[in-house]
Amino acid sequence: MNAAHTDPNASTNALLSNTSGARGLGLSRPLAIASWTLQVIVAVILFQTLFFKFTGAEESKYIFSKIGAEPFGRYASGVAELIAVVLLLTPRTVTLGALLSVGVITGAIGAHFTKLGIVVQDDGGLLFGLALIVFFGSLAILGIRRRQIPIVGARLTTRTPTHA
């Protein structure tokens, strides 16, 4: 009998074992779980804002008008966030998604600090708080998967000194 049919955790184990990314660098099970948890949290936050950006919700129009980027900036950031969501949830492109998320959300945090303020339209700072979660969540993903970051990842590995 096939083990996949008798093991109720087989699909979860298969997913977690396939978290190595483009370079074939594996993660321990706890790091894989932490990474996937963060990836889903960041992706959900980014994804839930897309409806408001693409439908022209009043709050989105207000925000992008206030920073002088309505409607182009609203659509462009929405497309960038949608791409980040897809990349974050695709095992081979997780680090690219996290890098894109950091870039997009850094712009949002900068807008809060310079033009919008922490509280936007009496939201109690909710949008700013969500931006911080995306920012630090994406940085944590990059920390966990640092060896998988394109171009620089190989230089970010921990090396154990050898004694001659």
LUMPA-266958 format. One record per residue (C-alpha): residue number from 1; residue in three letters; chain; y, x, z. Coordinates in steps of 0.05 Angstrom, whole numbers, plus 32768, in hexadecimal, padded with zeros to 4 digits. Layout:
<sites>
+-----+--------+--------+------+------+------+
: num : residu : chaine :   yy :   xx :   zz :
+-----+--------+--------+------+------+------+
: NUM :    ALA :      A :    Y :    X :    Z :
...
+-----+--------+--------+------+------+------+
</sites>
This chain:
<sites>
+-----+--------+--------+------+------+------+
: num : residu : chaine :   yy :   xx :   zz :
+-----+--------+--------+------+------+------+
:   1 :    MET :      A : 8000 : 8000 : 8000 :
:   2 :    ASN :      A : 8046 : 8019 : 7FF0 :
:   3 :    ALA :      A : 806F : 802F : 802D :
:   4 :    ALA :      A : 80AD : 800C : 8012 :
:   5 :    HIS :      A : 8089 : 7FC9 : 8019 :
:   6 :    THR :      A : 8074 : 7FD5 : 8061 :
:   7 :    ASP :      A : 80B3 : 7FF7 : 807B :
:   8 :    PRO :      A : 80EB : 7FC4 : 8087 :
:   9 :    ASN :      A : 811D : 7FFD : 8089 :
:  10 :    ALA :      A : 8107 : 801B : 8046 :
:  11 :    SER :      A : 8144 : 8004 : 801F :
:  12 :    THR :      A : 8174 : 801C : 8055 :
:  13 :    ASN :      A : 8150 : 805E : 805A :
:  14 :    ALA :      A : 8153 : 8066 : 800E :
:  15 :    LEU :      A : 819E : 8058 : 800E :
:  16 :    LEU :      A : 81AB : 8089 : 8046 :
:  17 :    SER :      A : 8180 : 80BF : 8026 :
:  18 :    ASN :      A : 81A8 : 80B7 : 7FE6 :
:  19 :    THR :      A : 81EB : 80CA : 8005 :
:  20 :    SER :      A : 81ED : 8110 : 7FEB :
:  21 :    GLY :      A : 8222 : 8107 : 7FB4 :
:  22 :    ALA :      A : 8229 : 812B : 7F72 :
:  23 :    ARG :      A : 8214 : 8170 : 7F8B :
:  24 :    GLY :      A : 81D4 : 815C : 7FAD :
:  25 :    LEU :      A : 81EE : 816E : 7FF2 :
:  26 :    GLY :      A : 81CB : 8142 : 8025 :
:  27 :    LEU :      A : 81E6 : 8127 : 8066 :
:  28 :    SER :      A : 81C1 : 811D : 80A8 :
:  29 :    ARG :      A : 81B1 : 80D4 : 80B6 :
:  30 :    PRO :      A : 81E8 : 80CC : 80EB :
:  31 :    LEU :      A : 821C : 80EA : 80BC :
:  32 :    ALA :      A : 8204 : 80BF : 8083 :
:  33 :    ILE :      A : 820A : 8081 : 80AE :
:  34 :    ALA :      A : 8250 : 8096 : 80C6 :
:  35 :    SER :      A : 8266 : 80A4 : 807F :
:  36 :    TRP :      A : 824C : 8062 : 8063 :
:  37 :    THR :      A : 826A : 803B : 809D :
:  38 :    LEU :      A : 82AE : 805A : 808F :
:  39 :    GLN :      A : 82A7 : 8052 : 8044 :
:  40 :    VAL :      A : 829A : 8007 : 804D :
:  41 :    ILE :      A : 82D4 : 7FFE : 807E :
:  42 :    VAL :      A : 8305 : 8022 : 8050 :
:  43 :    ALA :      A : 82EB : 7FFE : 8012 :
:  44 :    VAL :      A : 82F0 : 7FBA : 8033 :
:  45 :    ILE :      A : 8337 : 7FC6 : 804A :
:  46 :    LEU :      A : 834C : 7FDE : 8005 :
:  47 :    PHE :      A : 8327 : 7FA6 : 7FE2 :
:  48 :    GLN :      A : 8344 : 7F6E : 800B :
:  49 :    THR :      A : 838A : 7F81 : 7FF7 :
:  50 :    LEU :      A : 837A : 7F7D : 7FAD :
:  51 :    PHE :      A : 837D : 7F31 : 7FAB :
:  52 :    PHE :      A : 83C4 : 7F32 : 7FC5 :
:  53 :    LYS :      A : 83DB : 7F68 : 7F96 :
:  54 :    PHE :      A : 83BD : 7F4B : 7F57 :
:  55 :    THR :      A : 83D0 : 7F03 : 7F65 :
:  56 :    GLY :      A : 8418 : 7F15 : 7F76 :
:  57 :    ALA :      A : 8417 : 7EFC : 7FBE :
:  58 :    GLU :      A : 845D : 7EF7 : 7FDB :
:  59 :    GLU :      A : 8450 : 7F2E : 800F :
:  60 :    SER :      A : 8439 : 7F5E : 7FD8 :
:  61 :    LYS :      A : 8475 : 7F4D : 7FAD :
:  62 :    TYR :      A : 84A3 : 7F58 : 7FE9 :
:  63 :    ILE :      A : 8484 : 7F9B : 7FF9 :
:  64 :    PHE :      A : 8487 : 7FB6 : 7FB3 :
:  65 :    SER :      A : 84CD : 7F9A : 7FA7 :
:  66 :    LYS :      A : 84E5 : 7FBC : 7FE6 :
:  67 :    ILE :      A : 84CB : 8000 : 7FCE :
:  68 :    GLY :      A : 84E5 : 7FF4 : 7F87 :
:  69 :    ALA :      A : 84A1 : 7FF1 : 7F65 :
:  70 :    GLU :      A : 8496 : 7FA7 : 7F56 :
:  71 :    PRO :      A : 846C : 7F95 : 7F2E :
:  72 :    PHE :      A : 8453 : 7FD6 : 7F0F :
:  73 :    GLY :      A : 8447 : 7FF9 : 7F52 :
:  74 :    ARG :      A : 8422 : 7FBD : 7F6D :
:  75 :    TYR :      A : 83F2 : 7FBB : 7F32 :
:  76 :    ALA :      A : 83EA : 8008 : 7F2E :
:  77 :    SER :      A : 83DA : 800E : 7F78 :
:  78 :    GLY :      A : 83AA : 7FD3 : 7F72 :
:  79 :    VAL :      A : 8385 : 7FF5 : 7F38 :
:  80 :    ALA :      A : 8383 : 8037 : 7F5E :
:  81 :    GLU :      A : 8368 : 8014 : 7F9C :
:  82 :    LEU :      A : 8333 : 7FEF : 7F73 :
:  83 :    ILE :      A : 831C : 8031 : 7F55 :
:  84 :    ALA :      A : 831A : 8050 : 7F9B :
:  85 :    VAL :      A : 82EE : 8016 : 7FB4 :
:  86 :    VAL :      A : 82BC : 8020 : 7F7B :
:  87 :    LEU :      A : 82BB : 806C : 7F85 :
:  88 :    LEU :      A : 82B3 : 8065 : 7FD1 :
:  89 :    LEU :      A : 8276 : 8038 : 7FC8 :
:  90 :    THR :      A : 8254 : 8063 : 7F92 :
:  91 :    PRO :      A : 822C : 809B : 7FB3 :
:  92 :    ARG :      A : 823C : 80D0 : 7F80 :
:  93 :    THR :      A : 8288 : 80C4 : 7F83 :
:  94 :    VAL :      A : 8295 : 80B7 : 7FCC :
:  95 :    THR :      A : 82C2 : 80F4 : 7FD6 :
:  96 :    LEU :      A : 82EB : 80E2 : 7F98 :
:  97 :    GLY :      A : 82F5 : 809C : 7FB4 :
:  98 :    ALA :      A : 830A : 80B9 : 7FF8 :
:  99 :    LEU :      A : 833B : 80E9 : 7FD6 :
: 100 :    LEU :      A : 8359 : 80B0 : 7FAD :
: 101 :    SER :      A : 835D : 8084 : 7FEB :
: 102 :    VAL :      A : 8382 : 80BB : 8012 :
: 103 :    GLY :      A : 83B3 : 80C3 : 7FD8 :
: 104 :    VAL :      A : 83C1 : 8079 : 7FD0 :
: 105 :    ILE :      A : 83C7 : 806A : 801A :
: 106 :    THR :      A : 83F4 : 80A6 : 8026 :
: 107 :    GLY :      A : 8425 : 8085 : 7FF7 :
: 108 :    ALA :      A : 841F : 8044 : 801E :
: 109 :    ILE :      A : 8429 : 8067 : 8061 :
: 110 :    GLY :      A : 8465 : 808C : 8044 :
: 111 :    ALA :      A : 8482 : 8049 : 802E :
: 112 :    HIS :      A : 847A : 802D : 8074 :
: 113 :    PHE :      A : 849E : 8069 : 8092 :
: 114 :    THR :      A : 84D7 : 806B : 8060 :
: 115 :    LYS :      A : 84E5 : 8024 : 8046 :
: 116 :    LEU :      A : 84B9 : 7FEE : 8063 :
: 117 :    GLY :      A : 84B4 : 7FFE : 80AD :
: 118 :    ILE :      A : 8475 : 7FF8 : 80D7 :
: 119 :    VAL :      A : 847A : 7FAC : 80DB :
: 120 :    VAL :      A : 847F : 7F88 : 8097 :
: 121 :    GLN :      A : 8493 : 7F3F : 8097 :
: 122 :    ASP :      A : 847F : 7F34 : 80DF :
: 123 :    ASP :      A : 8437 : 7F4D : 80D5 :
: 124 :    GLY :      A : 8439 : 7F71 : 8118 :
: 125 :    GLY :      A : 842A : 7FB3 : 80F4 :
: 126 :    LEU :      A : 83E7 : 7F9B : 80D8 :
: 127 :    LEU :      A : 83F1 : 7FB9 : 8092 :
: 128 :    PHE :      A : 8407 : 7FFB : 80B0 :
: 129 :    GLY :      A : 83CB : 7FFB : 80DF :
: 130 :    LEU :      A : 839B : 7FED : 80A5 :
: 131 :    ALA :      A : 83BB : 8025 : 807E :
: 132 :    LEU :      A : 83AE : 8055 : 80B8 :
: 133 :    ILE :      A : 8365 : 803F : 80BB :
: 134 :    VAL :      A : 835D : 804C : 8071 :
: 135 :    PHE :      A : 8381 : 8090 : 8077 :
: 136 :    PHE :      A : 8359 : 80AA : 80B2 :
: 137 :    GLY :      A : 8318 : 808A : 809A :
: 138 :    SER :      A : 831F : 80AC : 8057 :
: 139 :    LEU :      A : 832E : 80EF : 8078 :
: 140 :    ALA :      A : 82F0 : 80E6 : 80A4 :
: 141 :    ILE :      A : 82C6 : 80D8 : 8066 :
: 142 :    LEU :      A : 82E2 : 8118 : 8046 :
: 143 :    GLY :      A : 82D2 : 813E : 8086 :
: 144 :    ILE :      A : 828A : 8125 : 8088 :
: 145 :    ARG :      A : 8280 : 8132 : 803E :
: 146 :    ARG :      A : 82AC : 8170 : 8038 :
: 147 :    ARG :      A : 8277 : 8197 : 8012 :
: 148 :    GLN :      A : 8278 : 8162 : 7FDD :
: 149 :    ILE :      A : 82C3 : 8165 : 7FCE :
: 150 :    PRO :      A : 82CB : 817A : 7F85 :
: 151 :    ILE :      A : 82E3 : 81C1 : 7F79 :
: 152 :    VAL :      A : 82EF : 81D5 : 7FC2 :
: 153 :    GLY :      A : 82B1 : 81B8 : 7FE4 :
: 154 :    ALA :      A : 8287 : 81F7 : 7FDD :
: 155 :    ARG :      A : 82BD : 821E : 8002 :
: 156 :    LEU :      A : 82BD : 81EC : 803C :
: 157 :    THR :      A : 8277 : 81F8 : 8053 :
: 158 :    THR :      A : 826A : 8213 : 8098 :
: 159 :    ARG :      A : 824F : 8259 : 8095 :
: 160 :    THR :      A : 8226 : 8279 : 80CC :
: 161 :    PRO :      A : 8237 : 82C3 : 80D4 :
: 162 :    THR :      A : 81FE : 82F2 : 80C7 :
: 163 :    HIS :      A : 81F0 : 832C : 80F4 :
: 164 :    ALA :      A : 81D8 : 836C : 80D4 :
+-----+--------+--------+------+------+------+
</sites>
